Amino acid sequence: MKMGELDRKTESGELNIEHISIEFNTVSGDKMKALDDISLDVAHGELVAVVGRSGCGKTTLLNIVAGLLEPTGGTCKLNGREIKGPGRERGVVFQADAVFGWKRVGENVDFALKLGGVPKEKRRELAEKYLKMVNLEKFADFYPKELSGGMRKRLQIAMVLANQPKLLLMDEPFGPLDYATKVELQVEVEKIRLKHPLTTFFVTHDVEEATFVADRIIMIEKGRIVEEINVDIPRPRPVEIRNTAEFHAISDYLLGKLLELSDVKSEVR
C-alpha cells in the first residue's frame, strides 16, 4: 500500500509492548491475572486490531498503552520512550460518547485543541480542517444532541485527530452503532488513514470489522496472545471487499477460532 504523507512534521509512532502483565485483586482477596506476558510491536503507520471475547483483556491492554493503568510487569514504549501515564502523543477514541453536549460541534473541536495546548489563533483553522476531514464541516454550529450516533462518533474522531497524536487508540469505537453505520464509519477510517497513515491500536470484538480495517490482527484469550494474522488484502478497501473469498477466509477463520476457544461446538446437541 502506498501511504500518504502525514500533515505534520513529526512521524507517527512506533509502539513496543514488552512482556506486559497485570493483576487485579478480587472481592475474595485473591489475585486475578488479566494479562500474562503480552509482547507486541506496532510499526509506524500500521493498524493492528486486537480481537477477543468479552473479558479476555483487550481493553485492559489498551488502557495500559493509554497510560490509564499501570502494569504489574513489563513496559510499553512509544518511539522508545516508556509510557508512564496519559499523554497528548496518544489519542483515544472510546466506545462511549466523549463529546461536550453543551458546546456546538465546532466548539467541541476548538476545546479539544485548547486542552491540547494549541494557541487560540490557530484553533479555528485546525477545527475547520478536521471537521472537513470527517465530513462535518456543515454541522459546525449544531449541538451534539442534533447529530446521529454516527455523526457524534465522527466528531469524537475529529477531536482526537486535531491534536495530531502519534498513536491512535480505538476501543470498540463503533460498538453501540447499528450495522450500516458501523460499516460506513469503518470506510471513513479507511479513507482517513490512506491520507494520514497514523499508527493505530484498534480493539474490537467484531471479526469482520477487524478484517476490514487492520493490517494485522492479534487475538487474545484469557490474557494471552493466541493468534496473529497478517491481513494481505490490498488497500484501498472498498465496502464491496466484504463480498470476496479472501475477506471471508480471514473473518471466518477468526470466528471459528473464537468459537473453538469458547467450546461452543461441544455445547450444541
N, C-alpha and C positions, 0 to 999 in steps of 0.2 A: 504494500500500500504506500503510495506517495503521500506524505503528510504535509500539511500546510505549515506556515510559519506562525509561531506564537506572536501575539501583538504586544509583546513586552520584551525587554532586553534579556531578562533572566529566563533560563530554561525551566521547563517543568522538572519535577523532582524524580529522583530515584529512591525507592523505598526498600529498605532492608529489614526484614523481621527475622530475628535470630534467637532461636530456642526459647520462644515465649511460653511461659506457663503462668497460670493464675489460679488461686484457690479462694473459695469463699467459706465463711462459717455458716453452717446450717442452724436451724432453730434448736436442734438437739445438741448442738455444740460440736458436732463432727465437722471435718473438713471435706469440701466438695471441690474436686479439681475440674474447672470449667474449660481450661485449655492445657494441653500437655505437650510441651516441647515442639511448638509450631515454628518452622523456619520457612521463609518465603521471600523472594525478591520480586519487585515490580519495576520494570525498566522505564526509562524516560519515555513518555508518551504512550505507554501501554495501558490497556484497560483489562484488569483482572477481575473477574466475577467470582465471588465466593458463594457457593450454594450449600444447602444442607437443611435438615429438618428443624423444626422449632426446638430451641433449647440445645442445639448442637455446639454453640459457641461462636457463631459467625459474627453476631453483633457485638459480643464481648471483645472479639479481636479488633473490630473496627473502633470501638471505644478506646482501646489501648493505643491504637495508631493515632486517634484524635487527641490523645493526651487526657482523656476523661477518666481513665482507670490506670492504676499503676500495677504492672505485672508483678507476680511473686518472683519470677525468674526470667532471665533473658533481656534482650534490648530491642528497641525499634529505632532505626536511624533514617533520616531523610537527608539525602545528599551528604551523608557521612556524619551528620550531627545527631546525637542521641535525642530522642523525643522524651521530654520530662514534664510535659503539660500542654495545654492548648496553645496554639499559635496561629497567627494570620496566614502563615505559609500553607496551612491546611484548611480547606473549606469543607463544611459538612452539610449535605442535604439530607434532612431527616425524613422519616415516614410521615410524621405528624406535621400539620401546618406550622410554619415558623415565620409568619408574617405579622406585621403590626396592623391590627384591624382598624385602628383609629387614624391611620395615615393612608393617604392616597398611594396608588401604585408607584408613581414616580418618587414620592416622598419616602417610600419604603427602601428603594434602592439608594436614594440620597443618604438616608440614615445609616444604612449598612456601610456605605463609604465613609461616613463620618466616624463610625465606630472603628473603622479600619485605619483612621488617621489621615485620610485624604483631605487636602486643603479645600476649603469651600469653593474657591474659584474654579476648581477642576471637577467638582462633583456633578454638576448639571450635565456637562458634556459626556461624562462617563456613564451617568444614569441613562441618558438617551441612547447611547451606544449599546448598552447591554439589554435594554428593553427591546430595542430593534432586533438584537440577536435572537431573542426568544419570541419575536412577533407580538410584542405587547406595546409597541410604541403608540398605538392609537388609544390605549387604555390608561395612559399615564395619570389622568385626572379621576379615574374610578377608584372606589374603595374596594378592598378585597372581598367584602360580602356581595359585591355586584359581579364578581367573577365566578366562573365554573371551577370545579375542583382541579381540573387540568390546567386552567389558566393560573390559579394560585400556585400550583407547583412550578409552572414556568417562571412566575415571579420569584419564588424562592431560589430557583436556579440562577436567575439573573442577579439576585442579591449576593449570592455566594461567588459567582464568577467575576463580578465587578471588582472585587478586591484582589483579583489576579493571583489566586493561590498556586502553589507549585504542585500540590496534591489535592485532588478532589475525592472526597469520601461520600458515598451514597448508600444510605441504609434503608433498603427496601423502599426507595423513594416513591414508587408508583403503586404500592401495595393496596391502598384504600380505594383506588380508582376503578371504574368499570373497564372491561377488557379492551374495548375500542379506543378509549382514551389512553390506556396504558401503551398500546401499540403505537399510537400517534406520538406519544412522548418519547418512546424508545427511538423512533425515527428522528425526532428532533435532536436527541442526544447524539445520534449518528452524524447528523448534519453539522452540529456544532463541533464535534471532535475532528471531523475532516478538515475544518478550517483552523481549529485550535486544539491540537493533539495533546491535551492535558493528561498527565499521569492520573489514573483513576482506579480506585478501590471500590468495587460495586458489590454490595451484599444483597442477595435475593433468594427467595425460596422457589422462584419460578424458573424451571429449566429452559423453557422456550425464550424467556427474557434474557437469561444468561447467554444462550447460544447466539441470540441476535446481536447483543451489544459487545460481547467480550472478544478479546484476542486470545485469552487463556482462561480456563475455568478450573477452580480449585473446589473440591468437595470436602467438607468437614463432617465428621461423625464422632460424637462423644469426645469432642475437644481435640481430635487429631485429624490430620490430613490423610484421607483415604484414597483420593483420586486426583489426577491432574490431567487436563486435556487441552491441547492446542486447537484453537478454532481456526482452521485454514480456509475459511470462506472469504473470498475476495471482498474488498471494500471498493466503492460504496455498496452498502447492502440495502436495496430497496425492500419494501414491505413484502413483495412477492417472493423474496428469497425463502420465506417460511414454507412455501409450497414445494421446495426442491427436496430430492432424496438426500442430498448432502446435509441439509439442515436437519431433517428428521432423523438421520442416522445418529447425529450427536445428541439431539434432545431426547430421543427415545432411549439411547444408551444411558444417559444421565437419570432419566426417570426409572429405568429398570434397576439401576444401581441403588437408587434411593429405596425402591420397593424391596430389593434384596436385603438392604441393611435393616429395614423395619420389619422384615419377615412377614410381609403382608400375604404373600402367596401361600404360606403354610397355614394361614388362618382361614383361608377360603375352603369351604367344603362343598 
